[in-house]
Amino acid sequence: MKALKTIKRILWEIFDFFCGDWWHLLGVAVTVLILSAIDRVGFLSFLRPVNFILYPVLFGLTLMFALNKAADK
């Protein structure tokens, strides 16, 4: 039982290291979904030329939101 608990703790620490802040993880996932949708969905194709602008803007918004949440704690 202790070994299972130790393995669970190690896996959690690894997950927390890469995705420690849920707001970052959510923001990155939403950004990837939006950019994927622009590339794959026909009626959003008009946004393809501004993908290079949307990428840093969406990640910047994610960071601002996450930092704002962290500052409130």
N, CA, C and O atoms as a GROMACS GRO file, in nm:
protein
  292
    1MET      N    1   0.082  -0.119   0.000
    1MET     CA    2   0.000   0.000   0.000
    1MET      C    3   0.086   0.126   0.000
    1MET      O    4   0.055   0.223  -0.068
    2LYS      N    5   0.196   0.122   0.077
    2LYS     CA    6   0.286   0.237   0.083
    2LYS      C    7   0.353   0.261  -0.051
    2LYS      O    8   0.376   0.376  -0.090
    3ALA      N    9   0.385   0.152  -0.124
    3ALA     CA   10   0.447   0.165  -0.255
    3ALA      C   11   0.353   0.234  -0.353
    3ALA      O   12   0.396   0.318  -0.432
    4LEU      N   13   0.225   0.200  -0.349
    4LEU     CA   14   0.126   0.264  -0.435
    4LEU      C   15   0.115   0.412  -0.404
    4LEU      O   16   0.105   0.495  -0.495
    5LYS      N   17   0.116   0.444  -0.276
    5LYS     CA   18   0.108   0.584  -0.233
    5LYS      C   19   0.232   0.661  -0.282
    5LYS      O   20   0.221   0.776  -0.325
    6THR      N   21   0.348   0.599  -0.275
    6THR     CA   22   0.472   0.662  -0.319
    6THR      C   23   0.469   0.685  -0.470
    6THR      O   24   0.508   0.792  -0.516
    7ILE      N   25   0.425   0.586  -0.546
    7ILE     CA   26   0.415   0.600  -0.691
    7ILE      C   27   0.318   0.711  -0.727
    7ILE      O   28   0.345   0.791  -0.817
    8LYS      N   29   0.204   0.715  -0.658
    8LYS     CA   30   0.105   0.819  -0.683
    8LYS      C   31   0.164   0.957  -0.655
    8LYS      O   32   0.142   1.052  -0.731
    9ARG      N   33   0.239   0.969  -0.548
    9ARG     CA   34   0.302   1.096  -0.511
    9ARG      C   35   0.406   1.139  -0.615
    9ARG      O   36   0.414   1.256  -0.651
   10ILE      N   37   0.485   1.044  -0.663
   10ILE     CA   38   0.586   1.074  -0.765
   10ILE      C   39   0.519   1.120  -0.894
   10ILE      O   40   0.562   1.219  -0.954
   11LEU      N   41   0.414   1.050  -0.937
   11LEU     CA   42   0.342   1.090  -1.058
   11LEU      C   43   0.280   1.228  -1.042
   11LEU      O   44   0.281   1.308  -1.136
   12TRP      N   45   0.225   1.256  -0.924
   12TRP     CA   46   0.167   1.388  -0.900
   12TRP      C   47   0.274   1.497  -0.908
   12TRP      O   48   0.249   1.603  -0.964
   13GLU      N   49   0.392   1.471  -0.851
   13GLU     CA   50   0.500   1.568  -0.854
   13GLU      C   51   0.547   1.595  -0.997
   13GLU      O   52   0.575   1.710  -1.032
   14ILE      N   53   0.554   1.491  -1.078
   14ILE     CA   54   0.592   1.508  -1.219
   14ILE      C   55   0.486   1.591  -1.291
   14ILE      O   56   0.520   1.685  -1.364
   15PHE      N   57   0.360   1.558  -1.270
   15PHE     CA   58   0.251   1.635  -1.331
   15PHE      C   59   0.256   1.780  -1.284
   15PHE      O   60   0.243   1.872  -1.365
   16ASP      N   61   0.275   1.800  -1.155
   16ASP     CA   62   0.278   1.934  -1.099
   16ASP      C   63   0.396   2.014  -1.153
   16ASP      O   64   0.386   2.136  -1.169
   17PHE      N   65   0.507   1.948  -1.181
   17PHE     CA   66   0.624   2.016  -1.236
   17PHE      C   67   0.593   2.072  -1.375
   17PHE      O   68   0.629   2.186  -1.405
   18PHE      N   69   0.526   1.992  -1.459
   18PHE     CA   70   0.498   2.035  -1.596
   18PHE      C   71   0.371   2.119  -1.608
   18PHE      O   72   0.364   2.208  -1.693
   19CYS      N   73   0.272   2.092  -1.526
   19CYS     CA   74   0.142   2.160  -1.536
   19CYS      C   75   0.100   2.211  -1.400
   19CYS      O   76  -0.016   2.195  -1.362
   20GLY      N   77   0.189   2.272  -1.329
   20GLY     CA   78   0.165   2.312  -1.191
   20GLY      C   79   0.048   2.404  -1.171
   20GLY      O   80  -0.024   2.394  -1.071
   21ASP      N   81   0.028   2.492  -1.262
   21ASP     CA   82  -0.081   2.587  -1.248
   21ASP      C   83  -0.192   2.548  -1.346
   21ASP      O   84  -0.171   2.548  -1.468
   22TRP      N   85  -0.308   2.517  -1.294
   22TRP     CA   86  -0.419   2.474  -1.378
   22TRP      C   87  -0.461   2.582  -1.477
   22TRP      O   88  -0.507   2.552  -1.587
   23TRP      N   89  -0.445   2.709  -1.438
   23TRP     CA   90  -0.482   2.818  -1.530
   23TRP      C   91  -0.390   2.821  -1.650
   23TRP      O   92  -0.434   2.849  -1.762
   24HIS      N   93  -0.260   2.793  -1.628
   24HIS     CA   94  -0.167   2.786  -1.741
   24HIS      C   95  -0.205   2.671  -1.834
   24HIS      O   96  -0.212   2.687  -1.955
   25LEU      N   97  -0.229   2.557  -1.774
   25LEU     CA   98  -0.264   2.440  -1.853
   25LEU      C   99  -0.391   2.465  -1.933
   25LEU      O  100  -0.396   2.433  -2.052
   26LEU      N  101  -0.493   2.522  -1.872
   26LEU     CA  102  -0.618   2.553  -1.941
   26LEU      C  103  -0.596   2.655  -2.051
   26LEU      O  104  -0.648   2.640  -2.161
   27GLY      N  105  -0.519   2.759  -2.022
   27GLY     CA  106  -0.492   2.862  -2.122
   27GLY      C  107  -0.418   2.808  -2.243
   27GLY      O  108  -0.450   2.843  -2.356
   28VAL      N  109  -0.319   2.724  -2.219
   28VAL     CA  110  -0.243   2.664  -2.328
   28VAL      C  111  -0.334   2.574  -2.411
   28VAL      O  112  -0.329   2.576  -2.534
   29ALA      N  113  -0.417   2.494  -2.344
   29ALA     CA  114  -0.508   2.405  -2.416
   29ALA      C  115  -0.607   2.484  -2.502
   29ALA      O  116  -0.632   2.448  -2.616
   30VAL      N  117  -0.663   2.591  -2.447
   30VAL     CA  118  -0.757   2.674  -2.523
   30VAL      C  119  -0.687   2.740  -2.641
   30VAL      O  120  -0.743   2.747  -2.751
   31THR      N  121  -0.566   2.789  -2.619
   31THR     CA  122  -0.489   2.851  -2.728
   31THR      C  123  -0.464   2.752  -2.840
   31THR      O  124  -0.483   2.784  -2.958
   32VAL      N  125  -0.423   2.632  -2.805
   32VAL     CA  126  -0.397   2.530  -2.907
   32VAL      C  127  -0.526   2.494  -2.981
   32VAL      O  128  -0.525   2.477  -3.103
   33LEU      N  129  -0.636   2.483  -2.908
   33LEU     CA  130  -0.764   2.452  -2.973
   33LEU      C  131  -0.808   2.563  -3.068
   33LEU      O  132  -0.856   2.536  -3.178
   34ILE      N  133  -0.792   2.688  -3.027
   34ILE     CA  134  -0.830   2.800  -3.113
   34ILE      C  135  -0.746   2.802  -3.239
   34ILE      O  136  -0.798   2.816  -3.350
   35LEU      N  137  -0.615   2.790  -3.222
   35LEU     CA  138  -0.526   2.793  -3.339
   35LEU      C  139  -0.550   2.673  -3.430
   35LEU      O  140  -0.539   2.684  -3.553
   36SER      N  141  -0.580   2.558  -3.372
   36SER     CA  142  -0.613   2.439  -3.453
   36SER      C  143  -0.743   2.460  -3.530
   36SER      O  144  -0.753   2.425  -3.647
   37ALA      N  145  -0.841   2.518  -3.463
   37ALA     CA  146  -0.970   2.543  -3.529
   37ALA      C  147  -0.953   2.639  -3.646
   37ALA      O  148  -1.016   2.622  -3.750
   38ILE      N  149  -0.868   2.739  -3.629
   38ILE     CA  150  -0.846   2.835  -3.738
   38ILE      C  151  -0.785   2.764  -3.858
   38ILE      O  152  -0.819   2.796  -3.972
   39ASP      N  153  -0.696   2.670  -3.834
   39ASP     CA  154  -0.632   2.598  -3.945
   39ASP      C  155  -0.724   2.495  -4.009
   39ASP      O  156  -0.709   2.466  -4.128
   40ARG      N  157  -0.818   2.440  -3.935
   40ARG     CA  158  -0.896   2.328  -3.986
   40ARG      C  159  -1.040   2.359  -4.024
   40ARG      O  160  -1.099   2.289  -4.106
   41VAL      N  161  -1.097   2.463  -3.965
   41VAL     CA  162  -1.238   2.494  -3.990
   41VAL      C  163  -1.245   2.598  -4.102
   41VAL      O  164  -1.184   2.705  -4.094
   42GLY      N  165  -1.320   2.565  -4.205
   42GLY     CA  166  -1.325   2.647  -4.325
   42GLY      C  167  -1.364   2.792  -4.305
   42GLY      O  168  -1.299   2.882  -4.358
   43PHE      N  169  -1.470   2.817  -4.229
   43PHE     CA  170  -1.518   2.955  -4.216
   43PHE      C  171  -1.427   3.041  -4.129
   43PHE      O  172  -1.447   3.162  -4.122
   44LEU      N  173  -1.328   2.981  -4.062
   44LEU     CA  174  -1.231   3.058  -3.983
   44LEU      C  175  -1.101   3.083  -4.059
   44LEU      O  176  -1.006   3.140  -4.005
   45SER      N  177  -1.097   3.040  -4.185
   45SER     CA  178  -0.973   3.050  -4.262
   45SER      C  179  -0.928   3.194  -4.283
   45SER      O  180  -0.810   3.217  -4.309
   46PHE      N  181  -1.019   3.289  -4.274
   46PHE     CA  182  -0.980   3.429  -4.291
   46PHE      C  183  -0.886   3.476  -4.180
   46PHE      O  184  -0.820   3.578  -4.194
   47LEU      N  185  -0.879   3.401  -4.068
   47LEU     CA  186  -0.791   3.437  -3.957
   47LEU      C  187  -0.650   3.379  -3.971
   47LEU      O  188  -0.562   3.411  -3.890
   48ARG      N  189  -0.627   3.294  -4.071
   48ARG     CA  190  -0.496   3.231  -4.087
   48ARG      C  191  -0.381   3.332  -4.098
   48ARG      O  192  -0.275   3.309  -4.040
   49PRO      N  193  -0.398   3.441  -4.170
   49PRO     CA  194  -0.286   3.536  -4.180
   49PRO      C  195  -0.246   3.600  -4.047
   49PRO      O  196  -0.133   3.648  -4.033
   50VAL      N  197  -0.335   3.600  -3.949
   50VAL     CA  198  -0.301   3.662  -3.820
   50VAL      C  199  -0.269   3.560  -3.712
   50VAL      O  200  -0.262   3.595  -3.594
   51ASN      N  201  -0.250   3.434  -3.750
   51ASN     CA  202  -0.214   3.330  -3.653
   51ASN      C  203  -0.087   3.366  -3.578
   51ASN      O  204  -0.076   3.340  -3.458
   52PHE      N  205   0.010   3.425  -3.648
   52PHE     CA  206   0.136   3.459  -3.584
   52PHE      C  207   0.118   3.568  -3.479
   52PHE      O  208   0.201   3.582  -3.389
   53ILE      N  209   0.011   3.645  -3.488
   53ILE     CA  210  -0.019   3.746  -3.387
   53ILE      C  211  -0.103   3.685  -3.274
   53ILE      O  212  -0.083   3.716  -3.157
   54LEU      N  213  -0.198   3.599  -3.311
   54LEU     CA  214  -0.285   3.538  -3.211
   54LEU      C  215  -0.209   3.450  -3.112
   54LEU      O  216  -0.242   3.446  -2.994
   55TYR      N  217  -0.108   3.382  -3.161
   55TYR     CA  218  -0.031   3.290  -3.076
   55TYR      C  219   0.028   3.363  -2.954
   55TYR      O  220  -0.002   3.323  -2.841
   56PRO      N  221   0.109   3.467  -2.971
   56PRO     CA  222   0.163   3.534  -2.852
   56PRO      C  223   0.058   3.610  -2.772
   56PRO      O  224   0.069   3.623  -2.650
   57VAL      N  225  -0.045   3.662  -2.840
   57VAL     CA  226  -0.150   3.735  -2.768
   57VAL      C  227  -0.226   3.642  -2.675
   57VAL      O  228  -0.249   3.675  -2.559
   58LEU      N  229  -0.264   3.525  -2.724
   58LEU     CA  230  -0.340   3.431  -2.642
   58LEU      C  231  -0.255   3.377  -2.527
   58LEU      O  232  -0.304   3.363  -2.415
   59PHE      N  233  -0.128   3.347  -2.554
   59PHE     CA  234  -0.042   3.303  -2.445
   59PHE      C  235  -0.017   3.415  -2.346
   59PHE      O  236  -0.009   3.391  -2.225
   60GLY      N  237  -0.004   3.537  -2.394
   60GLY     CA  238   0.012   3.651  -2.305
   60GLY      C  239  -0.108   3.670  -2.215
   60GLY      O  240  -0.094   3.697  -2.096
   61LEU      N  241  -0.227   3.655  -2.272
   61LEU     CA  242  -0.349   3.665  -2.191
   61LEU      C  243  -0.355   3.554  -2.087
   61LEU      O  244  -0.397   3.576  -1.973
   62THR      N  245  -0.312   3.435  -2.126
   62THR     CA  246  -0.307   3.323  -2.031
   62THR      C  247  -0.215   3.356  -1.914
   62THR      O  248  -0.251   3.335  -1.799
   63LEU      N  249  -0.097   3.407  -1.945
   63LEU     CA  250  -0.002   3.440  -1.839
   63LEU      C  251  -0.055   3.553  -1.750
   63LEU      O  252  -0.041   3.547  -1.628
   64MET      N  253  -0.114   3.655  -1.812
   64MET     CA  254  -0.169   3.766  -1.732
   64MET      C  255  -0.278   3.717  -1.639
   64MET      O  256  -0.283   3.756  -1.523
   65PHE      N  257  -0.368   3.633  -1.690
   65PHE     CA  258  -0.477   3.581  -1.609
   65PHE      C  259  -0.424   3.495  -1.494
   65PHE      O  260  -0.469   3.508  -1.380
   66ALA      N  261  -0.327   3.408  -1.525
   66ALA     CA  262  -0.271   3.320  -1.422
   66ALA      C  263  -0.195   3.401  -1.316
   66ALA      O  264  -0.206   3.372  -1.197
   67LEU      N  265  -0.121   3.502  -1.358
   67LEU     CA  266  -0.047   3.584  -1.262
   67LEU      C  267  -0.144   3.666  -1.177
   67LEU      O  268  -0.120   3.685  -1.058
   68ASN      N  269  -0.250   3.712  -1.237
   68ASN     CA  270  -0.352   3.785  -1.160
   68ASN      C  271  -0.414   3.695  -1.054
   68ASN      O  272  -0.436   3.738  -0.941
   69LYS      N  273  -0.444   3.570  -1.091
   69LYS     CA  274  -0.500   3.475  -0.995
   69LYS      C  275  -0.399   3.447  -0.883
   69LYS      O  276  -0.436   3.439  -0.766
   70ALA      N  277  -0.271   3.432  -0.920
   70ALA     CA  278  -0.168   3.404  -0.820
   70ALA      C  279  -0.149   3.523  -0.726
   70ALA      O  280  -0.120   3.504  -0.608
   71ALA      N  281  -0.164   3.644  -0.778
   71ALA     CA  282  -0.146   3.763  -0.696
   71ALA      C  283  -0.261   3.779  -0.596
   71ALA      O  284  -0.244   3.839  -0.490
   72ASP      N  285  -0.378   3.727  -0.630
   72ASP     CA  286  -0.494   3.737  -0.541
   72ASP      C  287  -0.483   3.644  -0.421
   72ASP      O  288  -0.551   3.665  -0.320
   73LYS      N  289  -0.398   3.543  -0.430
   73LYS     CA  290  -0.387   3.445  -0.321
   73LYS      C  291  -0.321   3.502  -0.201
   73LYS      O  292  -0.305   3.432  -0.100
   0.00000   0.00000   0.00000
